[in-house]
Amino acid sequence: QLHSGSAATDYLFGELLPGRLAGYVYLDVNRNGLRDSQDRGLAGGGLILTGTNDLGQVVRLTTETGSDGSYAFTNLRPGVYAIYEVQPSGYDEGSVTIGSLGGQRSGTNLITNIRLSSGQIGTNYNFGETEPIKPSSPPPPSLPSKRSFLASRRRR
């Protein structure tokens, strides 16, 4: 209870700013493992964010890439997170880029141990894909030369 003429001090209220983790899923045209100008984003790719926030709550969110291949998980509390890319059908696995806040690559489509603090924005958590290498077609069967063809006809 606060009485007239009294002052209340040292009542502090901490606020958290939302965090964000974002990146791209793209076709790595030249297969160099980097997202460059000739690479194009892959729309409709699925991503799953899992982890535990600062309140000890388990987090599981999903999203899809936009028309330019970009994705973002927004309004995140501080915590430790992982991003899993669902392998797009019709493409081979390419490179994984660990973004601006660090983390660890775990397998082909997973980045783990991303530590997010209040208000941080993690960018460039990218997943590169490649087009499958088509097996070269076998050469057409060789035809016999005219000389061997004629020689085999004479032997009959």
C-alpha positions in Angstrom: 0.0 0.0 0.0 1.3 3.4 -1.0 0.5 6.3 1.3 0.2 10.0 0.3 3.6 11.6 0.0 5.4 8.2 -0.4 7.4 7.3 -3.5 7.6 3.8 -5.0 10.9 3.1 -6.7 12.7 0.1 -8.3 9.6 -1.4 -9.9 11.1 -2.5 -13.2 9.2 -4.2 -16.0 11.3 -6.0 -18.6 10.1 -6.2 -22.1 11.2 -8.6 -24.8 11.4 -7.7 -28.4 10.3 -10.4 -30.9 13.0 -12.2 -32.8 13.1 -13.5 -36.4 14.8 -16.3 -38.4 14.8 -16.1 -42.2 16.4 -17.3 -45.3 15.9 -18.7 -48.8 15.3 -22.0 -50.6 16.9 -21.7 -54.1 18.0 -23.5 -57.2 21.8 -23.4 -57.2 22.2 -23.2 -61.0 26.1 -23.3 -61.0 26.3 -25.7 -58.0 28.8 -23.4 -56.2 27.0 -23.6 -52.8 26.2 -19.9 -52.7 23.0 -18.0 -53.5 24.1 -15.7 -56.4 22.3 -13.6 -59.0 21.7 -16.4 -61.5 20.1 -18.6 -58.9 16.3 -18.5 -58.6 14.1 -19.0 -55.5 11.9 -22.1 -55.2 8.3 -21.2 -54.3 6.2 -23.4 -52.0 9.1 -25.1 -50.2 8.2 -26.4 -46.7 10.2 -25.5 -43.6 9.8 -26.5 -40.0 11.1 -24.6 -36.9 11.5 -26.5 -33.7 13.1 -25.7 -30.4 12.6 -24.5 -26.9 12.0 -20.8 -25.9 13.1 -19.0 -22.8 10.0 -20.1 -20.9 10.9 -23.7 -21.5 8.0 -24.1 -24.0 8.4 -26.4 -26.9 8.1 -24.6 -30.2 7.0 -26.2 -33.5 6.1 -23.9 -36.4 5.8 -24.4 -40.2 5.9 -22.1 -43.1 6.4 -22.2 -46.9 8.6 -20.2 -49.2 7.2 -17.2 -51.1 7.4 -16.8 -54.9 11.1 -15.6 -54.5 12.0 -18.6 -52.3 12.2 -16.5 -49.1 10.8 -17.6 -45.8 10.7 -16.2 -42.3 9.7 -17.3 -38.8 8.6 -14.1 -36.9 7.6 -13.0 -33.4 9.9 -15.6 -31.8 10.8 -15.5 -28.1 14.4 -15.9 -27.1 15.4 -19.6 -27.3 17.4 -22.3 -29.1 16.0 -23.3 -32.4 16.4 -25.6 -35.4 15.3 -25.2 -39.0 14.4 -28.2 -41.1 13.8 -28.0 -44.8 11.4 -30.5 -46.3 13.3 -31.7 -49.5 11.5 -30.3 -52.5 10.4 -33.0 -54.9 12.2 -33.0 -58.3 15.4 -31.6 -56.9 18.6 -33.0 -55.4 20.0 -31.8 -52.1 22.5 -29.0 -52.5 24.2 -26.9 -49.9 23.1 -25.5 -46.5 24.2 -22.1 -45.4 24.3 -21.3 -41.7 23.0 -17.8 -41.2 24.0 -14.7 -39.3 23.4 -16.0 -35.7 25.3 -19.2 -36.2 24.2 -22.7 -35.6 25.3 -26.2 -36.7 24.6 -28.2 -39.8 23.1 -31.5 -38.9 22.6 -33.7 -41.9 21.5 -32.5 -45.3 18.5 -30.3 -44.6 18.8 -29.3 -41.0 20.4 -26.4 -39.1 20.4 -26.8 -35.3 21.6 -24.9 -32.2 20.5 -21.5 -33.4 20.6 -19.3 -30.3 18.2 -16.4 -30.5 18.1 -13.5 -28.0 15.5 -10.8 -27.5 15.1 -8.7 -30.7 17.7 -10.5 -32.8 17.1 -11.1 -36.5 18.9 -14.1 -38.0 19.2 -14.0 -41.8 20.5 -16.2 -44.6 19.6 -19.6 -43.2 19.6 -20.8 -46.8 19.0 -24.2 -48.4 20.3 -24.7 -52.0 19.0 -27.3 -54.3 20.2 -28.7 -57.5 18.6 -30.2 -60.6 19.2 -33.9 -60.9 22.0 -34.8 -63.2 20.4 -36.7 -66.0 22.3 -39.9 -66.9 23.7 -39.6 -70.4 21.9 -41.8 -72.9 23.8 -44.8 -74.2 25.2 -44.3 -77.6 23.1 -45.8 -80.4 24.1 -49.3 -81.4 26.9 -49.2 -83.9 25.9 -50.4 -87.4 28.2 -52.7 -89.2 30.4 -51.1 -91.8 29.4 -51.6 -95.5 32.4 -53.9 -96.0 31.6 -56.2 -93.0 27.9 -56.3 -94.0 28.8 -57.3 -97.6 31.3 -59.9 -96.3 28.7 -61.5 -94.0 26.2 -61.6 -96.9 28.7 -63.5 -99.1 29.3 -66.1 -96.5 25.7 -67.2 -96.5 
